[in-house]
Amino acid sequence: REPMSDLLAVQNPLTLRLALFIGVYLVAASSALVRPSLAGALLKSIKASPGIMHATAALTTFVGLGLLVAHIDLSSAAAILVTATAIWWTLEGVALLALGHVLPIDTPFAISNYARSNIPAAIIGVFLIIAGLFGHAVSVTELTP
């Protein structure tokens, strides 16, 4: 078995579909938001509008929790990244729902950190796209040496 093939092996076929879905989103969103000017405009608009903040937070929470209902799996690299992304989105959404009105999300420091956080998001997204397109589901017995 080739190492790259093993890296793309998953136990749950749903992981591959979610990996592609999440990967495309992460690459598309992070490719724009890695620029501080765009990240700043987004964060400032969210901070300036309680309605936009609430809708953004509610959607992020809902998507994160929905993914967790369908997929909590730590059996492969792709599964871990899908699950970790779902956990991140859930925590981000809940924090924004509960504390968004007091969080300093529109400061230069927060904007810079948010823009930089999109670099690993893009890398994770690329890996998830590759896993979603070229990965394969295997039985548990195939994963044991």
C-alpha positions in Angstrom: 0.0 0.0 0.0 1.3 3.5 -0.9 1.7 6.1 1.9 -0.4 8.7 0.1 -3.1 6.1 -0.4 -3.1 5.4 3.3 -3.3 9.1 4.1 -6.5 9.3 2.0 -8.1 6.2 3.5 -11.2 6.7 5.7 -13.6 4.4 7.5 -16.8 6.3 6.8 -17.7 7.2 3.2 -19.5 10.3 4.6 -16.1 11.7 5.5 -15.2 11.9 1.8 -18.4 13.8 0.9 -18.1 16.2 3.8 -14.3 16.7 3.1 -15.1 17.9 -0.4 -17.9 20.2 0.8 -15.9 21.7 3.6 -12.7 21.9 1.6 -14.2 23.8 -1.2 -15.8 26.3 1.3 -12.5 26.7 3.2 -10.5 27.4 0.1 -13.0 29.8 -1.4 -13.6 31.7 1.8 -10.0 31.8 3.0 -8.6 32.9 -0.4 -10.5 36.2 0.0 -10.3 36.6 3.8 -6.5 36.1 4.0 -6.3 39.7 2.8 -6.6 42.0 5.8 -8.6 44.6 3.9 -11.4 42.1 3.1 -11.2 40.5 6.5 -11.4 43.9 8.2 -14.5 44.9 6.1 -16.2 41.7 7.0 -15.5 41.9 10.7 -16.4 45.6 10.9 -19.7 45.0 9.2 -20.5 42.1 11.5 -19.6 44.2 14.6 -21.6 47.2 13.4 -24.8 45.3 12.8 -26.3 43.2 15.7 -28.7 41.6 13.1 -25.8 40.5 10.8 -23.8 39.3 13.9 -26.7 37.2 15.2 -27.5 35.7 11.8 -23.8 34.9 11.1 -23.4 33.4 14.6 -26.6 31.4 14.3 -25.8 30.0 10.9 -22.2 29.1 12.0 -23.5 27.4 15.1 -26.2 25.5 13.2 -23.8 24.3 10.5 -21.1 23.3 13.1 -23.6 21.4 15.2 -25.3 19.8 12.2 -21.9 18.5 11.0 -21.2 17.1 14.5 -24.6 15.3 14.6 -23.7 13.6 11.3 -19.9 13.2 11.8 -17.8 12.7 14.9 -14.9 10.6 13.7 -11.2 10.6 14.6 -10.2 7.5 12.6 -8.2 9.2 9.8 -6.6 12.5 8.9 -9.6 13.6 6.8 -12.0 12.6 9.5 -10.2 14.4 12.2 -10.1 17.6 10.0 -13.8 17.4 9.2 -14.7 16.9 12.9 -12.2 19.6 14.1 -13.7 22.1 11.6 -17.2 21.3 12.8 -16.1 21.8 16.4 -14.3 25.1 15.5 -17.4 26.4 13.7 -19.6 25.4 16.6 -17.4 27.2 19.2 -17.0 30.2 16.9 -20.8 30.5 16.4 -21.6 30.0 20.1 -19.0 32.5 21.2 -20.3 35.1 18.7 -23.9 34.4 19.8 -23.1 34.8 23.5 -20.3 37.3 23.5 -20.2 38.9 20.1 -21.5 42.3 21.4 -18.4 42.6 23.7 -15.7 40.8 21.7 -13.3 43.3 20.0 -13.5 41.6 16.6 -13.0 44.8 14.7 -9.7 45.9 16.1 -6.5 45.9 14.0 -5.1 43.1 16.1 -8.2 40.9 15.7 -8.4 41.7 12.0 -4.8 40.8 11.4 -5.1 37.5 13.4 -8.3 36.6 11.6 -6.7 37.2 8.2 -3.7 35.1 9.2 -5.9 32.3 10.5 -7.1 31.9 6.9 -3.7 30.6 5.8 -4.0 27.2 7.7 -7.7 27.2 6.7 -6.7 27.2 3.0 -4.1 24.5 3.5 -6.7 22.3 5.4 -9.2 23.0 2.6 -6.8 21.9 -0.1 -6.1 18.7 1.8 -9.9 18.1 2.3 -10.6 18.6 -1.4 -7.9 16.1 -2.3 -9.3 13.6 0.2 -12.8 14.2 -1.0 -11.8 13.6 -4.7 -9.2 10.9 -4.4 -9.8 9.3 -1.0 -11.4 5.9 -0.5 -13.3 4.2 2.2 -11.9 1.0 3.7 -13.0 -1.5 6.3 -11.5 -1.4 9.7 -9.7 -4.7 9.0 -8.0 -3.1 6.0 -6.5 -0.4 8.3 -4.9 -2.8 10.8 -1.4 -4.1 10.0 
